Amino acid sequence: MDVGDIISHLKQFGADSLEPGYGGSGINVEPAARDLVNDIEHYPHAFVLACIADRQTKADIAWSLPHARGHRVL
């Protein structure tokens, strides 16, 4: 498997996880925070920050962090 294949698989996984009813993660994140992290075109750093935070804390907190209690950190 080369890098192109890995990228394609990750993109497909991401697209599938955005489908209604997918329920792949089970992470409880408010919709506004989820929208910010998923808006990779405009806020790629929000996704990266959440990925880094996810290594050290609970996923629910990590993926909400870029949105920070209704106030955008980024």
PyRosetta script that sets phi, psi and omega in degrees:
from pyrosetta import init, pose_from_sequence

init()
pose = pose_from_sequence("MDVGDIISHLKQFGADSLEPGYGGSGINVEPAARDLVNDIEHYPHAFVLACIADRQTKADIAWSLPHARGHRVL")
pose.set_psi(1, 127.4)
pose.set_omega(1, 179.7)
pose.set_phi(2, -98.8)
pose.set_psi(2, 177.6)
pose.set_omega(2, -176.4)
pose.set_phi(3, -59.7)
pose.set_psi(3, -39.8)
pose.set_omega(3, 178.8)
pose.set_phi(4, -60.1)
pose.set_psi(4, -40.2)
pose.set_omega(4, 177.9)
pose.set_phi(5, -64.9)
pose.set_psi(5, -41.9)
pose.set_omega(5, 179.5)
pose.set_phi(6, -62.7)
pose.set_psi(6, -45.0)
pose.set_omega(6, 179.1)
pose.set_phi(7, -60.8)
pose.set_psi(7, -44.8)
pose.set_omega(7, 179.3)
pose.set_phi(8, -60.6)
pose.set_psi(8, -43.3)
pose.set_omega(8, 179.2)
pose.set_phi(9, -64.5)
pose.set_psi(9, -41.8)
pose.set_omega(9, 179.6)
pose.set_phi(10, -65.4)
pose.set_psi(10, -41.3)
pose.set_omega(10, 178.0)
pose.set_phi(11, -63.2)
pose.set_psi(11, -42.4)
pose.set_omega(11, 179.4)
pose.set_phi(12, -66.1)
pose.set_psi(12, -41.4)
pose.set_omega(12, 177.6)
pose.set_phi(13, -60.0)
pose.set_psi(13, -44.6)
pose.set_omega(13, 178.6)
pose.set_phi(14, -62.6)
pose.set_psi(14, -44.2)
pose.set_omega(14, 179.2)
pose.set_phi(15, -63.6)
pose.set_psi(15, -42.5)
pose.set_omega(15, 179.0)
pose.set_phi(16, -63.0)
pose.set_psi(16, -38.3)
pose.set_omega(16, -176.6)
pose.set_phi(17, -70.4)
pose.set_psi(17, -17.4)
pose.set_omega(17, 178.1)
pose.set_phi(18, -86.0)
pose.set_psi(18, -10.6)
pose.set_omega(18, -179.7)
pose.set_phi(19, -68.5)
pose.set_psi(19, 138.5)
pose.set_omega(19, 177.8)
pose.set_phi(20, -57.9)
pose.set_psi(20, 137.4)
pose.set_omega(20, 177.8)
pose.set_phi(21, 81.3)
pose.set_psi(21, 2.7)
pose.set_omega(21, -179.6)
pose.set_phi(22, -63.0)
pose.set_psi(22, -52.6)
pose.set_omega(22, 175.6)
pose.set_phi(23, 59.2)
pose.set_psi(23, 29.0)
pose.set_omega(23, -176.8)
pose.set_phi(24, -68.1)
pose.set_psi(24, -34.6)
pose.set_omega(24, -173.0)
pose.set_phi(25, -93.7)
pose.set_psi(25, -40.2)
pose.set_omega(25, -176.0)
pose.set_phi(26, 73.0)
pose.set_psi(26, 11.6)
pose.set_omega(26, 180.0)
pose.set_phi(27, -82.2)
pose.set_psi(27, 132.9)
pose.set_omega(27, -179.0)
pose.set_phi(28, -93.0)
pose.set_psi(28, 95.4)
pose.set_omega(28, -179.7)
pose.set_phi(29, -126.9)
pose.set_psi(29, 134.2)
pose.set_omega(29, -179.2)
pose.set_phi(30, -61.8)
pose.set_psi(30, 149.5)
pose.set_omega(30, -175.2)
pose.set_phi(31, -55.5)
pose.set_psi(31, -39.7)
pose.set_omega(31, -179.2)
pose.set_phi(32, -65.3)
pose.set_psi(32, -38.8)
pose.set_omega(32, 177.9)
pose.set_phi(33, -68.3)
pose.set_psi(33, -41.5)
pose.set_omega(33, 178.4)
pose.set_phi(34, -63.1)
pose.set_psi(34, -41.5)
pose.set_omega(34, 178.8)
pose.set_phi(35, -62.5)
pose.set_psi(35, -40.7)
pose.set_omega(35, 179.8)
pose.set_phi(36, -63.2)
pose.set_psi(36, -48.1)
pose.set_omega(36, -177.9)
pose.set_phi(37, -67.1)
pose.set_psi(37, -32.9)
pose.set_omega(37, -179.7)
pose.set_phi(38, -81.5)
pose.set_psi(38, -10.1)
pose.set_omega(38, 179.5)
pose.set_phi(39, -85.9)
pose.set_psi(39, 67.7)
pose.set_omega(39, -174.8)
pose.set_phi(40, -66.6)
pose.set_psi(40, -29.0)
pose.set_omega(40, 179.6)
pose.set_phi(41, -62.8)
pose.set_psi(41, -39.7)
pose.set_omega(41, -176.5)
pose.set_phi(42, -100.2)
pose.set_psi(42, -30.2)
pose.set_omega(42, -176.1)
pose.set_phi(43, -133.6)
pose.set_psi(43, 61.7)
pose.set_omega(43, -178.7)
pose.set_phi(44, -62.9)
pose.set_psi(44, -28.5)
pose.set_omega(44, -179.8)
pose.set_phi(45, -67.9)
pose.set_psi(45, -26.5)
pose.set_omega(45, 177.1)
pose.set_phi(46, -65.2)
pose.set_psi(46, -42.1)
pose.set_omega(46, 177.8)
pose.set_phi(47, -64.3)
pose.set_psi(47, -44.2)
pose.set_omega(47, -179.5)
pose.set_phi(48, -63.4)
pose.set_psi(48, -43.9)
pose.set_omega(48, 178.6)
pose.set_phi(49, -59.5)
pose.set_psi(49, -44.6)
pose.set_omega(49, 179.3)
pose.set_phi(50, -63.5)
pose.set_psi(50, -39.1)
pose.set_omega(50, 178.1)
pose.set_phi(51, -62.5)
pose.set_psi(51, -43.9)
pose.set_omega(51, -179.6)
pose.set_phi(52, -66.2)
pose.set_psi(52, -45.1)
pose.set_omega(52, -179.8)
pose.set_phi(53, -64.8)
pose.set_psi(53, -30.4)
pose.set_omega(53, -178.4)
pose.set_phi(54, -65.2)
pose.set_psi(54, -18.3)
pose.set_omega(54, 178.5)
pose.set_phi(55, -77.9)
pose.set_psi(55, -18.5)
pose.set_omega(55, -172.7)
pose.set_phi(56, -121.3)
pose.set_psi(56, -6.8)
pose.set_omega(56, -176.2)
pose.set_phi(57, -146.0)
pose.set_psi(57, 176.7)
pose.set_omega(57, 178.9)
pose.set_phi(58, -63.5)
pose.set_psi(58, 144.8)
pose.set_omega(58, -176.3)
pose.set_phi(59, -59.8)
pose.set_psi(59, -39.8)
pose.set_omega(59, -179.2)
pose.set_phi(60, -58.6)
pose.set_psi(60, -40.2)
pose.set_omega(60, 179.5)
pose.set_phi(61, -73.8)
pose.set_psi(61, -46.3)
pose.set_omega(61, -176.5)
pose.set_phi(62, -58.8)
pose.set_psi(62, -44.7)
pose.set_omega(62, -175.9)
pose.set_phi(63, -79.8)
pose.set_psi(63, -11.6)
pose.set_omega(63, 173.6)
pose.set_phi(64, -93.5)
pose.set_psi(64, -17.8)
pose.set_omega(64, -174.6)
pose.set_phi(65, -53.4)
pose.set_psi(65, -47.2)
pose.set_omega(65, -179.0)
pose.set_phi(66, -60.2)
pose.set_psi(66, -25.1)
pose.set_omega(66, 179.3)
pose.set_phi(67, -88.8)
pose.set_psi(67, -26.8)
pose.set_omega(67, 174.1)
pose.set_phi(68, 42.4)
pose.set_psi(68, 78.0)
pose.set_omega(68, 173.8)
pose.set_phi(69, 52.0)
pose.set_psi(69, 45.4)
pose.set_omega(69, 176.3)
pose.set_phi(70, 85.3)
pose.set_psi(70, -3.5)
pose.set_omega(70, 178.1)
pose.set_phi(71, -117.7)
pose.set_psi(71, 119.6)
pose.set_omega(71, -178.9)
pose.set_phi(72, -64.1)
pose.set_psi(72, 126.9)
pose.set_omega(72, 174.6)
pose.set_phi(73, -81.0)
pose.set_psi(73, -34.3)
pose.set_omega(73, -176.7)
pose.set_phi(74, -104.7)
pose.dump_pdb("model.pdb")
